Structures are given as structure tokens and as C-alpha cells.
Amino acid sequence: MSKNHPLDLTQQYQALRSKLGPHHAPAGLYVQNKKLPFVGRVNCNVNRLETGSWNEIVIDYEVGAAGLADGGWFKATFKFYSDWALFQTSDPTAANYISAEYQSGKLVPGQSPATVQSLSVRFDQKGHERPFQKAIIVDVVDGYLNAGDHIILRLGDRRGGGPGTRVQTFTEDRFRFRCYVDPLGTSRFAAVPGDIVIDMAPGAAARLLIAGPRFVRSGQTAPFRFSLQDRWGNACHAQAGKLLLRAYAGDALVYEKTHALPDLLSDTAWASIGVDDLPSDRGDLRLVAELPEHTHIRPAVAHLSINDSFPAPRSYYADLHVHASDTVGTNSPAYNAAYARDIGGIDVLGYTANDFQITDENWQLGVDTVEEFNKPGHFVCYPVQEWCGSSTAGGDHNVVFLGDAAPDFPYNARGEHNRTFLWNEDMKGSAVETGRWPVEELWAAYIDDPEQHLIMPHVGGRRYIPDWHHPELERLVEIASSWGHFGWLYQDVITRGYRIGVAASGDEHRGRPGGGPPGTQVFGVHGGLTGVIAESLDRRSIGRALRARHTWATTGEHTALLVHAGKHIQGDEFTHSGPLKLDYNFLGGAGWDEIAAYDHTGLIWKRNLHQELGYSERLIRLRWGGARVPDRYRWASWRGRITILNGTINRFQSHGFEHGEENCWREGTTDIVFRSDTYGDADSIDIDITNLKNCTIRIEGTIDSYIKVGDPLQPNPFKHVPSFQWEISGASLLQEGGLRQELGGTELFLALERLTEQALPVTVQGELEVELKKTSFGHHPIYFTGRQQDDSKVWSSAMFVTPVELT
């Protein structure tokens, strides 16, 4: 029998008493304490929660045999990527209030009670080590706790009348609170054995998602996915029902079929089906999908352009930056790959590991998963190393291993490791083992075989600094992800003369790759996607296209942007004599607001589709956006008010709001109030106003920063632009068509714009002629970008054209 069995402990104590001889000790305390884990144990009142729901969660920590000294700490930590609402301790009647209380254990005869006077609780977003950085910290004040005493944490304490706490908005099969204790008051922590594990489950179906190609050549198969999501964008579990799918070519109905949703016994199977029998020989299609048995869910619409002149059999979409739970992501590599394929409806996945954090064993599991899911013609997978260099060393870069051979990671053939350094939660020591640092040493690891590697710098947390660039290895730069929109970065590298194309990715940490929906806090916009122009769906063809820069980037939508000049397409470098004629084709879904072209000098051409279709005399839009800073905690928290004086607000509608915690509402006769966060993206409100030409429009509000440390109920003004005020007349707006106020930061702005009453086009084609110029770096770069009315964006890789002088 175990030495910790109660009978053994009793015998052990009797032997100890006999050896010690006469002495004083509380009766029975030795055996009682020996039964306890040395650093205690934790329990929780829940093991399953609905994502985004409001709850009171109780964590009960029983002090272990070590006790808890005066000045000791207890922590309940969770991973930094979770968007659980920020906790506060200042208002017991408000949301997300946390409390900690002491409860004495039962005393044995002769035992003195603990002397603790109170417990002090606080929340610190960087209160522990990555990945368990977010921490609820309890301090022992003026006294000690006995073994067997309890600390009761209430997350979302409702006893003061508050609504509880809003839990994280995305599903996770094993969300964890990992608890730590500092029993001696030395600020050195030990993990309490046994994590608190909670299943974060999706809510009820609220919307229908369509994902598939935006264009195909005639006669090609066009595979589409149809999935049910809850209000936060999580894939719902399988449920019985029917999907009615219709396709129209113009006004003609060319396809109508009812498909059965999967009715599976497993409650982890997704409510998602694939359809690949749509006609691709009837002209452009408009798809309308609805759920007759779920009338509260609005029909979903998608568009498919069909033409033999397209430069690829169909549009391919890639998300080359996806994390799993083995570093800082959510759920397993297999879960993420399946989600990207079956919910995201994309074609190419890059399983990505933070190189300093991944263990050798977990990397091998990820690579094995990549090989399992890679199916040429159906779904392409690549393993990806994220080189996590700080900005002073070049910033984050992803290395996509394009070939079929085993990657030279974590080690090359000589046994040298190709990480930045080694630093993970499983380390036994405390020293940092450096590897490839700075970025020049990363290039050196892969320069011998550049064709089998694609290095993509990106923004994310440790943002890329374009002072560094390797033209053979760095062929694409990531300019949109769930961290935000970074069009300014592409303009920066183009201005420097770099021949580099565009990419967009999820940088997904929440288990929703493939243009996944936003959450709150750090990852506040849709994950991006890279459109790829390739002749076939396999590693070699996709890899060649990526390195050739034959790409466009989207902010997560299955839109497309195709550009060609004669036989050349986006990403190509070539010589040309005389003016260059470029043909462009914008393929969207929400309706194009504006399209534009840029070169190394900036904006060179623009089309305003509202103006072309004819402005309304009563419709205007307020748009606001940008970011405070270019680095990790970049977003701006806007709280604003629009006042219309001497005019009547007939109706209003928001665009670009990512989730239910961003909203706008009417207050009284004259005012519309709004609150939202922007990460380089923009949000907007369309307003229908009677007497626009005689009214006054007043816009005012504040810009706050993220509450990284401190009370989330208190404002945290952005010091450079803490507030904004703007007043203009309706007559001025009617005359100018659009007005803009720059607010500093990283492209913070306000814009008032006139709108059309006509439907905006989902397809825009045309031709642009550009006079080529000499540049200090030889070539003349030209790229296109467009924005839809919902603020979804698309960029093309540049063409790099060297002008030939006429003699």
C-alpha cells in the first residue's frame, strides 16, 4: 500500500511520536496535513460554458500542506490570447467583478487559527509567464493561512447585483485555468497540480457562412462549404436540418437543390456540408442559401464569376499562419487543419509553430498532421516556422517549408537548431539557449535552397522592421491578419524599392483559421487570406506561385483582385517601353466603395464608386479608423457621438462592426452614439438625413487605449489624441463630396462621405494607363487596392516594371 494511505499515515505518525518522545503538537494535525497535496488543490463549479455567455465562476483553492505565509500569493492564470472580458475590482455592482474571500478549514484540538486579516485581489494581463500570462492574483494580507483553509475566487461575482462575467467568445475543447501558489512569500511560484479544465462550447445557430472560390474557368468544379455559426462566429455542432441552395445566372434560376445537414451522433461534429455540383457553364452565378427550418437565420449570398480568360482554373485561398495549442493557439493541429478545410473552405494551410516555444515532440506531431491532411488536388498543407525575433533584430518572420522533404527545423543536418532561441514552459533550466539571431542568421539557415523556402515578414506582436530584406527568400509580406490591417507596411516596402508581394493570414490563435471571425481584445478583426494564382492545387504549383508573388491579399473574405498587363500578371517583374496599360478586375461581394492604384510615390489613381453612380442628396457616412500605434496593443477604443442639428435623422446603419460589443444607438432627437475598436481597419455609420443642405453635423468623442494594467472601468486616454471634435455644415459636405480629418497615431482618422442610393457593384473591371518613371532602384512598382462598403479590403501584389528608354 502507498505510504500516503490513511492507515499508513497513522502508523507512520505513531512511529514518529515514539521516536520523538514527549512533545506538544495539535492532535491529528500531522495526519490531516499529510493527506493534502503539498501546494494544495483547486476545484471549480463549472466544466462547460457557452462561448460569450455571462456567468459566475467559482474557483475554490484549498491550501496545501505547505500553508500560505504572510505575503504569500495565489494565482489563477489563463492564456494571453483568450478574449475573456477584463476583470475589475472597483465596482461590485458592475460586470466582470472579481472577489476573493477567506474561509477557515476545521481546526483540530490544540491548533491555533490562521491570522490572515484579509485577501487582496487584482487582475494583471501580464501577471505570469507566456502563454499563461493573464492572471488573477490574490495577496495574503497581515497574517498566514493554515493548511486546509480555503481561498474562494468568484469571477463575475453577482452578489452585488452585477451580471457576472462574459467568458471568452471562441470555442476551446480544453480551456484551462492554471493555478500557482507562492507558499513562502518569496515570489517564487509552484504550479498547483491539476488544471481547471472547461469546455468552451458554441451557442445556438445564428448565421450561415458560405465559403468557396470567387472565380472559376468554365467547366471547372467549384467546391463550396456551407456552415452554421453562432453569434460569435463559432462553428455549431451537427444538427438535423436542410439547406436550400439556389443559383442564378442573371435573373434565371439555373440550380435549385435541397441538401441535408449532417445529423451525426457526435456532438463535436460540425454543422457543415460541402457542395461541388454547381454549374460552371451558365455564366456568372449568384448563390442564395437558406435554412427553411431556421427562419431566424438570414439567407446567405455569394458570387461566382465564370470565364475562360481567368489566369487559373479557380481562385485558391491560403492561410499560411495558423497556430495550434502546442504553442499559443487553440485546439490541436488536426482540429485547425480540419476547420480550415471544412469551415473556412480554403485550399492551403500553413501549420505554424512559434520556434522558441515548440518542443521537438510537438513539432513532429504537427508535421505528421500536415502530411496527413495534405491531399494534392483537394487540400495543401505546409509546415511553418515562426521565427520570433524582436523588432530590434528584424521582427517576426514566418518560414514556409514548400517542399516534400523534412524541414530543416528544429535542427539542420549538422544538428544545429534553427530556432531564435529555446524558451518554453516545459524547460527545466532558466538559461536562454540562443540560436538564429538576428534575422541575418535566419536567412543563412535557408539561403542554400531558396526555392524550397518562403520567408514572410509580418506585423503581429513583434512587428517586422523593413530595415532588413532578403530578395531571394522574402517574396511576400503579410499586410493583414487578425491583429489588424497594415496597408501602410506594403507602401513602406514598395517605397524602399523591395520586389515583394502581398500576403494576408489569420495569425490565428483561436482555432478558427481560414478568414476566421474576430473576437475582442488583441485579435479584433477577421483573419486574412492570401489569394493564389496557380495552375493546380499541389505543393509544387502553389509554392511556385507564392514565390513568384502571383498573389492578392484579402481581409478574410473570398474576394479576388486580378491584374495583368499583356502576358504579365501581378507579381511579375519585366521591362516595358512607353506607357503601360494595366487591366484590373475586382471581384467582391459586399459592393465596392473605392478602388485605387499606388506606386512608390503613393496614390496615383482612384475611383469613387458612389460618385460614379451618383450621390444622394440625403445619404452620408461617418467613417473612423486606424490604430494608435503600429505595435502589439495597437487598437484604438472609440467612444463617439454624432449630432445632427437642423436636420432629421430618418434611419442609420452601421458597417464594419466586428461583434456585438461594438454598436451604435440613437439618443433622443438629434444624436447617434457609437463605440467600437479599430486595429487599422475602419468602422462606419450610414445616415439618411432630411434637410442635409441646411444642417450642421457635429462629431465628438474620445480615443482610449487598451487597459493593459489597471482598472478596466477607468478611461485610459490615448495621450497623443485623447479626444476629437469636428463640426461641418451639410452644405460643405454636399459641395466637397467627402471631408477627412487626420488624427495622428497610426493613420487614425475621421471621414464624412456622401453616398449613392444605387446598389454598389460587386464586380469592377477597367483599364489604367501609367506613364513609367525612372526610379533610384530601377523598376517602377504599381499595385492596386480596393475597399468594400463593409470595410473589407483587397490588395494585389505589385508589378515591377523597368522602363525602357526610347532612342
Secondary structure, DSSP 4 states (H G I P E B T S, - for coil): --TTSHHHHHHHHHHHHHHH-S----TTHHHHHHTS-TT-EEEES-SEEETT-EE-EEEEEEP-TT-B-TT-EEEEEE-TT--PPPPBSS-TTSTTBEEEEEEPPPPPTTPPPP---EEEEEEETTSSSTTS-EEEEEEEESS-B-TT-EEEEEET--TTS---EE--SS-EEEEEEEEEEETTSSS--EEPSS-EEEEEE--S--EEEEE--SEE-TT----EEEEEE-TTSPBPBP---EEEEEEEETTEEEEEEEEEPP--S-TTSBSEEEE----SSSSSEEEEEE-TT-TTSPPEEEEEEE-TTSSSSB-EEEEEEEE-TTTTSSS-HHHHHHHHHHTS--SEEEEEEETTT--HHHHHHHHHHHHHH-BTTTBEEEEEEEE---GGGT--EEEEE-SSSPPS-SB-TTS-B-SSEE--TT-SS---EE-S-SHHHHHHHHTTSGGGEEEEE--SSS---TT---TTT--EEE-EETTEE-HHHHHHHHHTT---EEE----B-SS-TTTPPP-STTS-SPPPEEEE--SSSSHHHHHHHHHTT-EEEESSSS-EEEEEETTEETT-EEEEES-EEEEEEEE-SS-EEEEEEEETTEEEEEEEHHHHH-EEEEEEEEEEEEES-SSTT--EEEEEEEEEESSEEEEEEEES--STTSEEEEETTTEEEEEEEESS-EEEEEEEEETGGG-EEEEEEEEE---SSS-TTS--B-TT--EEEEEEEHHHHHHHSEEEEEEETEEEEEEEEEEESSPPPSEEEEEEEE-----TTS-EEEEEEEEETTS-EEEEPPEEEEEEPP-
